[in-house]
Amino acid sequence: MKENQHVDISSIKNESGRDESFVPSSLYTTIVCTEISRGRRKRIEADVIIEEVFDLFINDVHLTTFYASPRELEELAVGFMVCEGFIGRDDVRHIISIDISNKKINCKIDMDTSELFNLGRVERCGTTLFIPKSHPFLPRDVFFPHQVIFNAVEKLKEWGNAWKKTGGAHSSLVCDTSGNILVFCEDIGRSCSVDKAVGKALLEGIDISRCALVTTGRLAGTMVSKAIYSGFPLMASKGATVQEAVLLAQDADLTLVGFVREPNMYIYSAEYRIL
């Protein structure tokens, strides 16, 4: 592969605390393409991230279709079910099994499947935002030093090896109030990277109600609703947000932070949680 495939990426390749071999090969593949640079044309090898299609079933009922990177699919399924309000955080213990085969994710869970589709739906940006009847209470006694948020966003860049290799991945992490990174996930899609991080944290028994959810993606309504319905008190990104997301965050008392680029950040709601 060409060593400096992406100009912006090559400038930070050696800053990572992780070795590039940490990147699972299932996240990307190498293809031959033509590069034109300074008027010169040549054939090179380039790393390209992989996107595959997976169908999620709960108790044999088709729930959704993912366009995602082909790893951490169990975490993806669990995170999606919780983030979209199909099940609560405490319901994860009722999952009997998750079988993954033939691009299908089959979840068996001890619950009434007919209740899954009592949720309202709003179409946004080519995806579906599910609207549960209620969301978890977000604790008001959790506080984060502002430097913890700055450091977490830097870790997204430092640990985002699939992004460095391909330029085509999003990253999400879960950290505690002391800044410890508890979970880190990458995916081709911003929503799937959040679902995977949430699912991984829940499967590891982490109390996400005392943690922050930090991501690289734009904070759209579909993203912010995931933080709300999974029960995070704070969500942050280096990117922008949108009006609908701010209104959702204000209504739920979620601390929403955008444009986190040290030494600056914008806090759009529930400022009191940032010290």
N, C-alpha and C positions, 0 to 999 in steps of 0.2 A: 504494500500500500504506500502511496505517496506520503512522506512524513508530515508535510505541512499542507494537508488537504484543504483546510479552511483558514483563511487569513486571520480572522478574529479568534479562532480556536487555537491556532498554533502559538499565539502569543501568550497563552496561559497554560499550555500543555504541561510544562515542567513545574507548575505551582502546586499541583495536586499532591495531597498526602498519600494517595493510593496509587498503586502501580496500575498501568494501563491494562495489564493482563487480568485485572479484576473484572473488566467488562465481559459479561457472558456473551459468547459468540452467537447465542440464539437471538440477541437483540439486533444484530446487523449482519450484512453479508458484503462481500467485495465484488464489485463489478468493474468492467473496463469501460472507460469513457474517453472523450476527447476534451482536452483542456486547451483553451486559447488564452495566452498570457503575453502581454506586450507584443501582440501581433503574431506570435509564434504558436503553432498548433502541434500538439503531441498527444499520444495515447498514454493514459495513466490508469492505475488502479485506484478506485475510490471506495470507501466504506459507506454503505447505504443502510439506513435503519429498516427493519422488517415490520410490516403491518399485516396482521392476519385477522380473519373474521371468526368470531366465536359466538355461539348462541347459549344464552343462560336459561336454564329450566329450573323451576322450583316445584318439587313434587310432580314432575312430568308436565307442568304448565309452562309454556314459553313466556319468558318475562321480557327479555330484551336481546339485542344483538350488539356485541362489542366490535369495534375496530381497534385492535390493541396490539401491543408487543407480546410475543408468545412466551412469557414467563410470569411467575407469581400470579397464576390464574385463580388459584384458590383465594388468595388475598383480594384479588379483583372482585370476585363474586361476593365475598363477605362484605367488603367495603361498599360496593354498590348497593346491596340490599339495605344496609344501615343508612348510608348517605341519602338514599332516596326515600327513606321512611317506611320501607316494606316491613322491616323488623327493627326492633329497638336494640340498643347496645346489649342489654341484658338477655335478649333473645338468642344471641350467638351461641349460648350454651345449649340451646335446643336443636342445633344443627346435628343431624345424625351422621351424615356423610356428604362428601363432595367428590364426585367422580368426573374425571376429565378424559375424554377420548373423542376422536373423530371431530374435532373442533366444536365439541359440545361440553358445556359445564353443567352437570346434573347435580343439584343440591336436594338432599332429602332433609326435611326439617319438620319437627313436631309442632305443626300449626295448621290452622284452617286456611287452605290455599284460596278459598273463595273470598277471603278478606283482603287479598292482595290488590284487588282491582276496585276497591272502594275509594281510591285516591283520585283527586282531581288532577288534570294534566294541562300543561301549557307548553306549546311548541316554541322553542327558542333556538335560533341559529342552527337549524337542522337537527336538533336533538329534543328530547322531551324532559321538561321539568315537572317532576311529580310533586303534588301539593298534599302532604299528609294533613290530617285534621289538627294536629298539634305537634309541637317539638319539645325536646327536653329543656328543662330549666337550666340556664347557663349561670354557673356560680358567679357571685359578685365579689368573692373573697380571694380571687386568684390574680396575682400581679406579676408583671414581667418588666425587668429593667430594660430600657430601650436598647442597651448594648447587646442584650440577648437576641433581639430581633435582627439587628445589624449582622451579628455573627452567624445567625442561622441562614440568612440569605447568602452570605459568603460561602457557607458550607455547600449550598446548592451548586454553586459554581465549581467549588473545589472537588466535590465528589461526583459531579455529573459527567462521568467518563463516557457514557454513550453519546451525550451531547457533544463532548469534545471530539469523539471519533467521527460522528456523522453530521453534526449540526442540526439533527432532526428529532431530538428528544426533549421532553419536559421532565422536571424533577419535583418531588414533594417530600417533605420530611415532617416528623413530629418531634418536638423538643419540650423539655420541662422548663420550669421557671428559673432554673439555674443555668440553662443553656445546654444541657446534655442532649445530644442527638440520640433519640431512642429508636427511630425508624427512618429509613431512607429508601425511596423507590424511584425508578425511572420508567417512562413509557413514551410511546410515540404521541399519545394524546394527553392533553393537560388534565382532562377529567379522569381518565384512567389512572394517571399517576397519583391523583388524590385518592381515588377509590382504593388503590393498592396500598398506599400508606396507611389509610384508616383501617383497612382490613387486616393488615399485618400487625398494627398496634393492638387491635382487639384480640386477635388470635394469640398474641403474646401476653395478654392479660394486663395491658397498660391502661391506667385510668386516664382516658383522654380528656376528661372534664377538668383536669389540672394541667393541661398541655396546650401548646400552640400548634396550629397547622400552617406550615409555610410552604409556598409553592412558587414556581417560575411563571405560571400562566396568568393571563388577564383575569381579573376578578369579576367575571360576569355573574348574573343571577344564578345560573346553574351551578357555578362553583361555590358561591357563598351559601347557597341552600344546603350543600353537602356538609359544610362546617356546622351549620345550625342544627340540622337533623341528626348529625352524629354526636353533637354535644360539646364541641370545642368552644371555649370562651373567647378565643382570638384566632384570626386568620390574617396572614400577611403575604405579600408578594412584592417582588421588585417591579412588577408591572402595574398597569392602570386598572381602574375599576369603572363601573357604569352606574347610572342613576338607580336603576332597578335594584342592583346589588346593595347600594348604600341604604335604600329604603328598607330592604329586607333585614339588613344588619341592625339598623336603628330600631326596628320593630321588635327584633329578637334580643336586643341588648348584646349583640356580638361586637367585639372590638375588631374593627376592620381597618387594616393598614396597607397602604399602597405606596408605590414609588419608593421602596426601601432601598436607598442607595446612599450609603454612608458619606457624609454626615446628616443626610436628610431623610425624612419619611413623612407621609401624610396620614393622619389618623382621622377617619371619617365618622366613627361612631364609638361610643363607650370608651372615651379617652382615659378614664380613671384607672384602667388596668395597666397602662403604660407608665412606668416610673422614670 
